[in-house]
């Protein structure tokens, strides 16, 4: 039997585009005499549809698309993902289902049992959990058709003491197919491979795994669909961060159903920085394309954050579609302008210099009767950031640009940013990238040649909002700060655990207090492209008002 794994970039709710992609690949596979084509979880509507699922019209349109796709399945079969109606009025109205389409109709339905309800996932809000376990007989092969989480763990349902795979294994399947919507993080591929290997070995089954690829606002899907044999060896691997189509052939050998073709099994030795780089470039590209945006702008300061943001945006959108704005203040150093201009020239990006001195001084003069003789402080610093934001947004509005936010995760964590100033933007590229990781990204970008000027990398980071200002005036060294933040945010360790790991107690308590006290700011930031296991946004839900570690 020939089975095609089809890894596609879907658009949530774009039924016409999604169905055209699915149907064109079914037609392609039919010409190649493929028996079965496998698409990803909720491929018909895109993932995650979230509250679109509360609209009957949305699910009705899903069903109509399924009918269209099924009509193409003559002489070939396909597996697609779609929400289906739950006939039992006592439960939730929908299942998260995978359908086997054959001979112009729905031949079989498998629904998801373990509905993830953690981090960015909220499936228990919409779907009913499956209670029925079957295998699908297709051309004499008994297929265990599962959906994403069902091969990962036991899940939250107290009624179950066995995993779905333990239930299905009792029915003696020959092949495991898992259709998924598994978002990218820089640790996910290693975790995913371990789960797939464990299932293959534990149940002595070959595994087909088909995942989404592409970005859905902040969620990035890396693809990496694959086929494993019963020993857990990867025998087919699809591309990462790109659409792909690959055919795997299976046959009977000594009464076992096994893959008999092998291709593209080399595992790329991707560094963490390379993975993050590729994910962010894809994220920016997809966000603009799917939203119908074409051009971006940003404030280019000469510092490391805006430099890396500009490089990523240029790779995603093309230099001709990115405009850099240099906005020096009375406190900007000459090398900041020099470094920014050099980077723009290296990338072939057009730029303009718009000084903010006059605007800033005008506002100070307006406020002078009210500020009286009070000492220069954060108020005057933030005025500069907000003047810049006004200019950036004005240029964006006038010329049709989308403003890119350049703040990093370290700054966002401790509130080191100006609301309605440098925190503005339509999308945040580095909001899930710690400062130390930004430097690593810069080194990766410069791995073959100097693209980002070395001075932007080597000079002490500074907001340049007052004379001789440095980030270290207000924050611990980023090497220390980021370790504390990682322990608290990603690893969810309390202050006692972090202190016992060797960090200074006063520093830990100060940093954690800053994180908690600035939640209100983070609720007003643009969407953040997610690359870590715990990003700010929908996957980290903290109260704004609270006194934990205050």
C-alpha positions in Angstrom: 0.0 0.0 0.0 1.2 3.5 -0.8 0.3 6.2 1.7 1.0 9.9 1.1 1.8 12.2 4.0 0.7 15.7 3.2 1.9 18.5 5.4 0.1 21.8 4.6 -0.1 25.4 5.8 -3.8 26.0 6.5 -5.7 29.3 7.2 -8.2 29.2 10.0 -11.7 29.6 8.6 -10.6 29.9 5.0 -12.6 26.9 3.8 -12.1 27.6 0.1 -8.3 27.8 0.3 -8.0 24.8 2.7 -10.3 22.6 0.6 -8.5 23.6 -2.7 -5.1 22.5 -1.1 -6.6 19.3 0.2 -8.3 18.4 -3.1 -5.3 19.3 -5.3 -3.1 17.0 -3.2 -5.7 14.2 -3.4 -5.7 14.6 -7.2 -1.9 14.6 -7.3 -1.9 11.4 -5.2 -4.5 9.7 -7.4 -2.3 10.3 -10.5 0.6 8.6 -8.5 -1.7 5.6 -7.8 -1.6 6.3 -4.0 -4.0 4.3 -1.9 -4.4 6.7 1.1 -3.7 10.4 1.7 -3.2 11.6 5.2 -3.8 15.3 6.3 -3.5 16.9 9.7 -5.8 17.4 12.7 -8.7 19.9 11.9 -7.2 20.4 8.5 -10.6 21.4 7.0 -11.0 24.4 9.2 -7.4 25.1 10.5 -6.1 25.0 14.0 -6.9 26.4 16.5 -10.4 27.6 15.5 -11.2 28.6 19.1 -14.5 30.4 19.5 -15.3 30.0 15.8 -16.5 26.6 17.0 -19.3 28.3 18.8 -20.9 29.3 15.5 -23.2 26.8 13.9 -22.4 28.3 10.5 -18.7 27.5 11.0 -19.3 23.8 11.6 -22.0 23.6 8.9 -19.4 25.0 6.4 -16.9 22.4 7.6 -19.4 19.6 6.8 -20.1 21.0 3.3 -16.3 21.1 2.6 -16.1 17.5 3.8 -18.7 16.5 1.2 -16.7 18.3 -1.5 -13.5 16.5 -0.5 -15.3 13.1 -0.2 -16.6 13.5 -3.7 -12.9 13.5 -4.9 -12.2 10.2 -3.0 -13.0 7.7 -5.7 -10.2 5.3 -6.5 -8.4 6.8 -3.5 -9.0 7.4 0.2 -8.1 10.3 2.4 -8.0 11.1 6.1 -8.9 14.7 7.1 -9.5 16.5 10.4 -12.8 18.3 11.1 -15.1 19.1 14.0 -18.1 16.8 14.0 -21.5 16.9 15.7 -22.1 15.0 19.0 -25.5 13.3 18.8 -25.7 13.0 22.6 -27.3 16.2 23.9 -25.9 15.6 27.4 -22.3 16.4 26.4 -20.6 19.2 24.5 -21.9 19.6 20.9 -18.7 18.8 19.0 -16.0 16.2 18.7 -12.5 16.8 17.4 -12.6 14.1 14.7 -10.5 12.5 11.9 -12.5 11.1 9.0 -11.6 8.4 6.5 -13.2 9.4 3.2 -13.6 6.7 0.6 -15.9 6.0 -2.4 -17.4 9.5 -2.2 -18.5 9.2 1.4 -17.4 9.1 5.1 -16.2 5.6 5.6 -15.1 5.9 9.3 -14.8 8.5 12.1 -12.3 8.5 14.9 -12.6 11.2 17.6 -10.1 12.6 20.1 -10.2 11.3 23.6 -7.6 13.4 25.5 -8.4 17.0 25.0 -5.5 19.2 26.1 -6.4 22.0 28.5 -3.0 23.4 29.4 -0.7 26.2 28.2 -2.0 27.4 24.8 -4.5 24.6 24.5 -8.2 24.9 25.4 -9.9 22.0 23.7 -12.0 21.0 26.7 -13.8 24.2 26.3 -15.3 23.1 22.9 -15.1 19.4 22.5 -16.6 16.2 24.0 -14.1 13.5 24.9 -14.3 10.3 22.8 -15.5 7.1 24.6 -15.5 4.7 21.7 -12.4 2.9 20.5 -12.3 1.1 17.1 -9.8 0.2 14.5 -10.4 0.9 10.8 -10.1 -2.0 8.3 -8.7 -0.5 5.1 -7.6 -2.9 2.4 -7.0 -5.6 4.9 -4.9 -3.4 7.2 -6.2 -2.6 10.7 -5.5 1.1 11.3 -5.5 2.7 14.7 -6.4 6.3 13.8 -5.6 8.7 16.6 -5.5 12.5 17.0 -2.4 14.3 18.5 -2.7 14.2 22.3 -4.1 10.6 22.3 -0.6 9.2 22.0 1.0 11.6 24.5 -0.3 10.9 28.0 -3.3 9.9 30.1 -4.8 13.4 30.3 -7.2 15.1 32.7 -10.2 12.7 32.5 -10.6 10.8 35.8 -12.8 8.2 34.2 -9.9 6.8 32.3 -7.1 4.7 33.9 -5.8 3.6 30.5 -4.5 5.7 27.6 -6.4 5.6 24.3 -3.6 3.7 22.7 -3.8 1.0 25.5 -7.5 0.7 24.7 -6.9 0.5 20.9 -4.0 -1.9 21.2 -6.5 -4.5 22.6 -8.1 -4.5 19.1 -4.7 -5.6 17.5 -4.0 -2.9 15.0 -1.4 -3.2 12.3 -0.6 0.5 11.8 -0.9 3.6 13.9 -1.8 6.9 12.2 -1.7 10.1 14.3 -2.9 13.3 12.8 -1.7 16.3 14.8 -1.6 20.0 15.4 1.5 20.2 17.5 2.9 23.7 17.8 6.6 24.4 17.6 8.9 25.2 20.6 12.7 24.8 20.4 12.3 21.7 22.6 9.3 20.1 20.9 10.8 18.1 18.2 13.0 16.1 20.6 9.9 15.5 22.9 7.8 14.6 19.9 10.2 12.0 18.6 10.5 10.4 21.9 6.7 10.0 22.2 6.5 8.6 18.7 9.3 6.1 19.3 7.8 5.1 22.6 4.4 4.3 21.0 6.1 2.4 18.1 8.1 0.2 20.4 5.5 -0.3 23.1 2.8 -1.4 20.7 5.1 -2.9 18.1 3.5 -0.8 15.4 4.8 1.4 12.5 3.7 5.0 13.0 2.5 7.6 10.5 2.5 11.1 12.0 1.2 14.2 10.1 1.4 17.6 11.6 0.5 21.2 10.6 3.1 23.6 9.3 2.9 27.4 9.2 1.9 30.2 11.6 -1.5 31.0 13.1 -0.8 34.4 14.7 1.4 33.6 17.7 1.4 29.8 17.3 4.1 28.4 15.0 3.8 24.9 13.5 7.0 23.3 12.3 5.7 20.3 10.4 8.3 17.5 10.7 5.8 14.9 9.8 7.3 11.4 9.6 7.0 7.6 9.4 8.6 5.3 12.0 9.0 1.6 11.9 8.0 -0.6 14.8 11.5 -0.3 16.3 11.1 3.4 16.5 13.4 4.3 13.7 12.5 7.3 11.5 12.3 6.0 7.9 10.6 9.0 6.3 10.8 12.6 7.4 9.1 15.6 5.9 10.6 19.1 5.9 10.5 21.5 8.8 8.8 25.0 8.4 7.7 24.2 4.9 4.8 22.4 3.1 5.7 18.9 1.9 4.3 15.8 0.3 5.9 12.4 0.7 4.9 8.9 -0.2 5.6 5.9 2.1 5.1 2.4 1.0 4.0 -0.4 3.3 3.7 -4.2 2.9 3.5 -7.5 4.8 6.7 -9.1 5.9 6.5 -12.3 8.1 2.9 -11.5 9.0 3.8 -7.9 10.1 2.8 -4.7 8.4 6.0 -2.7 7.9 7.3 0.2 5.9 9.2 -1.0 2.8 10.4 2.4 1.5 12.9 4.7 3.1 13.7 8.3 2.3 14.8 11.6 3.8 15.7 10.1 7.2 18.7 12.2 7.9 18.1 14.3 11.0 19.3 17.9 10.5 21.6 19.0 13.3 19.7 22.2 13.9 21.0 24.4 16.7 18.6 26.1 19.1 19.3 29.5 17.4 18.8 28.1 13.9 15.4 26.6 15.0 14.3 29.9 16.6 15.5 31.9 13.6 13.7 29.7 11.1 10.5 29.7 13.2 10.4 33.5 13.6 11.0 34.1 9.9 8.1 31.7 9.0 6.0 33.4 11.7 6.5 36.9 10.3 6.0 35.8 6.7 2.7 33.9 7.5 1.3 36.6 9.7 1.7 39.2 7.0 0.5 36.9 4.2 -2.5 35.6 6.0 -3.6 39.0 7.2 -3.1 40.6 3.8 -0.3 42.8 4.9 2.7 43.5 2.7 5.0 46.0 4.2 6.6 46.5 7.7 8.4 49.3 9.5 10.3 49.5 12.8 12.3 51.9 14.9 16.0 51.0 14.3 18.0 52.2 17.3 21.5 50.7 16.6 20.9 48.2 19.4 20.8 44.5 19.3 17.0 43.9 19.5 16.0 46.2 16.7 18.9 44.9 14.6 17.8 41.2 14.9 14.2 42.2 14.3 15.2 44.0 11.1 17.1 41.0 9.9 14.3 38.6 10.5 11.7 40.9 8.9 13.9 41.3 5.9 14.3 37.6 5.4 10.6 37.1 5.8 9.3 39.9 3.7 12.1 41.0 1.4 14.2 44.1 1.8 12.0 46.0 -0.6 9.0 45.6 1.8 10.7 46.8 5.0 11.3 50.5 6.0 13.6 51.4 8.9 13.1 54.6 10.9 16.0 56.1 12.9 14.6 58.3 15.6 17.5 59.9 17.5 16.8 61.8 20.7 19.0 64.3 22.5 20.6 61.4 24.4 21.3 59.1 21.4 24.9 58.4 20.8 26.6 59.0 17.4 27.5 55.3 17.1 23.8 54.3 17.4 23.0 56.2 14.2 26.2 54.8 12.5 25.4 51.2 13.5 21.8 51.5 12.4 22.7 52.9 9.1 25.4 50.3 8.5 22.9 47.5 9.2 20.3 49.0 6.9 22.9 49.3 4.1 24.1 45.7 4.7 20.5 44.5 4.2 19.6 46.8 1.4 16.7 48.3 3.5 15.7 51.9 2.9 15.7 54.1 5.9 14.9 57.6 7.1 16.2 59.7 10.0 13.6 61.6 11.9 15.0 63.3 14.9 12.7 63.7 17.9 14.5 66.5 19.7 12.1 69.3 18.7 9.0 67.2 19.5 10.4 66.1 22.8 11.4 69.6 23.8 8.0 70.9 22.8 6.3 68.5 25.1 8.6 69.3 27.9 7.8 73.0 27.4 4.1 72.2 27.5 4.5 70.2 30.7 6.9 72.6 32.4 4.2 74.5 34.3 2.9 71.2 35.6 6.2 69.4 36.3 7.5 72.6 37.9 11.0 72.1 39.3 10.6 68.3 39.8 13.7 66.3 39.0 14.1 64.6 35.6 13.0 61.0 36.0 11.1 58.2 34.2 8.4 60.6 33.1 10.8 62.4 30.8 12.4 59.2 29.6 9.0 57.7 28.7 8.0 60.9 26.8 10.8 60.1 24.3 9.6 56.5 23.8 6.1 57.7 23.3 7.1 60.5 20.8 8.9 57.8 18.8 5.8 55.6 18.9 3.6 58.5 17.6 6.0 59.0 14.7 6.3 55.3 13.9 2.5 54.8 13.9 2.0 58.0 11.9 4.4 56.7 9.2 2.8 53.3 9.3 -0.7 54.7 8.9 0.3 57.1 6.1 2.3 54.7 4.0 0.6 51.4 4.8 3.2 49.7 7.0 2.7 47.4 10.0 4.8 48.4 12.9 7.0 45.6 14.3 7.6 45.5 18.0 11.2 44.9 19.0 11.0 44.2 22.7 12.6 41.0 24.0 11.3 38.5 26.6 13.6 39.7 29.4 12.3 43.3 29.1 8.7 42.2 28.8 9.1 40.0 31.9 10.3 42.7 34.2 8.3 45.6 32.7 11.4 47.3 31.2 9.5 49.0 28.4 7.2 52.0 27.9 3.6 51.4 27.5 2.3 53.1 24.3 6.0 53.7 23.5 8.5 51.0 22.6 5.8 48.4 23.5 3.7 49.4 20.4 3.4 47.2 17.3 1.3 44.9 15.3 3.3 41.8 16.1 6.2 41.0 18.5 9.0 39.0 17.0 11.3 38.8 20.0 8.8 38.8 22.9 9.5 35.1 23.6 13.2 35.4 23.1 15.4 36.3 26.2 18.1 38.9 25.8 20.8 36.3 26.0 19.1 34.4 23.2 18.9 37.6 21.2 22.7 37.7 21.3 22.8 34.1 20.3 20.5 34.8 17.3 22.8 37.7 16.3 25.8 35.4 16.3 23.9 32.9 14.2 22.9 35.6 11.7 26.6 36.7 11.5 27.9 33.1 11.3 29.2 33.5 7.7 29.6 37.3 7.4 29.1 40.5 9.4 25.5 41.5 8.8 24.7 43.0 12.2 27.5 45.4 13.0 29.8 44.0 15.7 29.4 47.2 17.7 25.6 46.5 18.1 26.5 43.2 19.6 29.5 44.2 21.8 28.3 47.6 23.3 26.5 47.6 26.6 22.7 47.6 26.1 21.0 50.9 26.7 17.7 52.6 26.1 19.5 55.9 25.7 16.8 57.9 27.4 19.2 59.8 29.7 22.9 60.6 29.7 25.1 57.5 29.9 22.2 55.2 30.6 22.8 51.5 30.7 20.3 48.6 31.2 22.5 47.4 34.1 21.5 50.6 36.0 18.1 49.2 36.5 18.4 45.4 35.9 20.7 42.6 37.0 23.2 41.4 34.4 21.2 39.7 31.6 23.2 36.5 32.1 21.8 36.3 35.7 18.4 37.8 35.0 17.6 35.4 32.2 18.4 32.4 34.4 16.2 33.6 37.1 13.4 34.4 34.7 13.7 30.9 33.0 13.5 29.2 36.3 10.4 31.2 37.3 8.5 31.3 33.9 9.5 28.2 32.1 10.2 25.9 35.0 7.6 27.4 37.4 9.9 27.3 40.4 9.2 29.4 43.4 11.6 31.8 45.0 12.9 29.3 47.6 13.8 26.8 44.9 15.6 29.5 42.8 17.5 30.8 45.8 18.6 27.3 46.8 20.0 26.9 43.3 22.6 29.5 44.2 21.1 32.8 43.2 21.2 35.9 45.4 18.1 36.1 47.6 17.6 39.8 47.2 18.0 39.7 43.5 15.6 36.8 43.1 12.9 38.4 45.2 13.3 41.7 43.3 13.2 40.1 39.9 10.1 38.0 40.7 8.3 40.9 42.1 9.0 42.9 38.9 7.6 40.0 36.9 4.4 39.8 38.9 3.8 43.6 39.2 4.1 44.1 35.5 1.4 41.7 34.3 -0.9 44.6 33.5 1.6 45.9 31.0 1.9 42.5 29.2 -1.9 42.4 28.8 -1.5 45.4 26.5 1.3 44.1 24.2 0.9 42.9 20.6 0.8 39.1 19.8 4.1 37.4 20.6 5.5 34.7 18.3 5.8 31.7 20.5 9.1 29.7 20.4 9.5 28.5 24.0 7.6 26.0 26.2 6.1 28.9 28.2 5.5 32.2 26.3 3.7 35.3 27.4 0.2 35.4 26.0 -2.6 32.7 25.9 -0.3 30.0 27.3 0.5 31.9 30.5 -2.6 33.1 32.3 -1.8 35.1 35.4 -4.0 37.5 37.3 -3.2 41.2 36.9 -4.2 42.0 40.5 -2.5 39.7 43.0 0.0 39.8 45.8 2.1 36.7 45.2 5.7 37.8 45.8 4.6 41.4 45.9 
